[in-house]
């Protein structure tokens, strides 16, 4: 089968299924794994798909953003694994920033460090933080309907009053060239400022966010430690050349 035919078939299968395993592509094209890996690398460079662990997936639209309810039903096991590890990085006496988002929300039940203080722009985080009796400061600003995040001038102004030992930030896209991104420029500004105000910044992103880039840039890869749940060896090597990365699986 000619290269162009394989590429067409790969893209047709992706359009039909959204995520396709490497072995499926090998069988559908009657090609070797090494040939399909080269095809996927080429199509990724052409921004026609993204490689994921064991296969390939469709790219999401640059401004596409799911609601909190929609996000809360996706990849919950992976988010909890990432969140548990992230919570273990908090030390006694830390002042931390928790970004709005479903993965950072999952951190809260695992926070066991004593005498910590949390600042957040996530309205959904409040009940869980109060249940844990963690002293909490909520930013002001405009409430974003989809993500329940506080953003805008009020959030930025309030955030500038603080500095943090650590911040934990969510991202919709993690890309080797474009860094950490999110669909909303105003939300990106809040995330970016929180990182600048922190001694140590962590990005929490499950494997579905890898090799994605969305509309608004948060930061370059090297500006944070990336915590994720799954990564091919080839991709891991690429990302490790740019930033510190923690891959957690349990």
Order of alpha helices (4+ residues) and beta strands (2+ residues): alpha-beta-alpha-alpha-beta-beta-alpha-alpha-beta-alpha-beta-alpha-beta-beta-beta-alpha-beta-beta-beta-alpha-beta-beta-beta-alpha-beta
